[in-house]
């Protein structure tokens, strides 16, 4: 598995080692350790442009996911036929936005970054939250994954979407 992390912003100081360790732990828990994943950390201007282009929303956001495997149903793990297809896709993390939200809610930036990365991975696995039923399904997956993550790491992370539908 190759985990590529690119810091394409200069607004928020970023320790990629922590993000790498936490993401690798999440991928291991989810049974995805053999898959490639790209994480691209961007500022508000870049995430807003991407959000406008791909989602029609001209606003900064925390995460945008671009899956390699387009038609997965929620929770399906890709079943590649070729080695080159062991790729989950790319996740753009709006680290400036995430940092602002973490400060506003008095939360640790790296904890929020980890939970946001998990949210992005869930989107790569076909999870959505357009309806209440989809949101509940995604919330359950994030909750279960974070319970295991917390057990491995001694943290106490919870999904960011806990009471948002």
C-alpha positions in Angstrom: 0.0 0.0 0.0 1.1 3.5 -0.8 -0.2 6.4 1.2 0.8 9.6 -0.4 0.3 12.8 1.6 0.8 16.1 -0.2 0.7 19.3 1.8 -0.4 21.9 -0.9 -1.1 24.7 1.5 0.9 27.0 3.7 -1.7 28.5 6.0 -1.7 25.8 8.8 1.5 24.1 10.0 1.0 20.4 9.4 2.8 17.4 10.9 2.3 14.8 8.2 3.8 12.0 10.4 0.8 12.0 12.7 -1.7 12.2 9.8 0.2 9.2 8.2 0.2 7.1 11.3 -3.5 7.7 12.0 -4.6 7.1 8.4 -2.6 3.9 8.3 -4.3 2.8 11.5 -7.7 3.6 10.0 -6.9 1.7 6.8 -5.8 -1.3 8.8 -9.0 -1.3 10.9 -11.1 -1.1 7.7 -9.2 -4.0 6.0 -7.8 -1.6 3.4 -4.1 -1.7 4.2 -3.2 -3.1 0.7 -4.9 -0.2 -1.1 -3.2 3.0 -2.3 -4.7 6.3 -1.1 -3.9 9.9 -1.8 -4.4 12.7 0.8 -4.0 16.2 -0.5 -4.1 19.0 2.1 -5.3 22.3 0.8 -6.3 25.8 2.0 -9.8 27.4 1.9 -9.3 28.9 -1.6 -8.4 25.6 -3.2 -11.1 23.5 -1.5 -13.7 26.2 -2.3 -12.7 26.0 -6.0 -12.9 22.2 -6.0 -16.2 22.3 -4.1 -17.7 24.7 -6.7 -16.4 22.7 -9.7 -17.4 19.3 -8.5 -20.4 19.9 -6.2 -21.7 23.2 -7.4 -21.2 24.7 -3.9 -19.1 27.9 -3.8 -18.0 27.5 -0.2 -15.0 26.1 1.6 -15.5 22.7 3.2 -13.6 20.1 5.3 -13.3 17.2 2.9 -13.9 16.1 -0.7 -13.4 12.5 -1.8 -12.8 11.3 -5.4 -13.1 7.5 -5.5 -11.1 5.3 -7.9 -14.0 2.7 -7.8 -17.0 4.7 -8.8 -20.0 2.3 -8.2 -19.4 0.9 -4.7 -22.4 0.3 -2.5 -21.9 1.6 1.0 -19.5 -0.7 2.9 -18.3 -2.7 -0.1 -14.6 -3.2 -0.3 -13.3 -3.0 -3.8 -12.4 -6.3 -5.4 -9.6 -5.4 -7.9 -8.9 -7.7 -10.8 -5.4 -6.2 -11.4 -2.7 -4.9 -9.1 -3.0 -1.4 -10.6 -6.6 -1.3 -9.3 -5.6 -1.5 -5.7 -6.4 2.2 -5.3 -9.1 3.8 -3.2 -8.8 7.3 -4.7 -7.9 10.7 -3.5 -9.2 12.8 -0.5 -8.8 16.5 -0.4 -8.6 17.8 3.1 -9.5 21.5 3.7 -7.0 21.8 6.5 -7.5 25.6 6.9 -11.3 25.0 7.3 -10.7 22.0 9.6 -8.3 24.1 11.7 -10.9 26.9 12.0 -13.6 24.4 13.0 -11.4 22.7 15.6 -10.5 26.0 17.1 -14.1 27.2 17.2 -15.2 24.0 19.0 -12.1 23.8 21.2 -11.0 20.5 19.8 -7.6 19.1 19.0 -6.8 19.9 15.3 -5.2 16.5 14.7 -8.1 14.6 16.2 -10.5 16.5 14.0 -8.2 15.8 11.0 -8.2 12.1 11.7 -12.0 11.9 12.0 -12.4 14.0 8.8 -10.0 11.6 7.0 -12.2 8.7 8.1 -15.2 10.5 6.8 -13.5 10.9 3.5 -12.5 7.2 3.4 -16.1 6.3 4.0 -17.1 8.3 1.0 -14.5 6.4 -1.1 -16.3 3.2 0.1 -19.6 4.3 -1.2 -21.1 5.8 2.0 -23.3 8.9 1.5 -25.4 11.2 3.7 -28.0 12.6 1.4 -30.9 11.0 3.3 -31.4 10.2 7.0 -31.1 6.5 6.3 -27.7 7.0 4.5 -26.5 9.3 7.3 -27.3 6.7 9.9 -25.5 4.0 8.0 -22.4 6.2 7.6 -22.5 7.3 11.2 -22.6 3.7 12.3 -19.6 2.8 10.2 -17.6 5.8 11.5 -18.6 5.1 15.1 -17.6 1.4 14.9 -14.3 2.3 13.2 -13.5 5.0 15.8 -14.3 2.6 18.7 -11.6 0.3 17.4 -9.2 3.2 16.6 -9.7 4.5 20.2 -8.9 1.0 21.5 -5.7 0.8 19.5 -4.5 4.4 20.2 -5.9 5.3 23.6 -7.8 8.2 22.2 -11.5 9.1 22.6 -12.5 10.2 19.1 -16.1 10.5 18.0 -17.7 11.1 14.6 -18.1 14.8 13.7 -21.5 14.1 12.3 -22.9 12.8 15.5 -26.0 15.1 15.8 -26.1 16.8 12.4 -28.9 15.3 10.3 
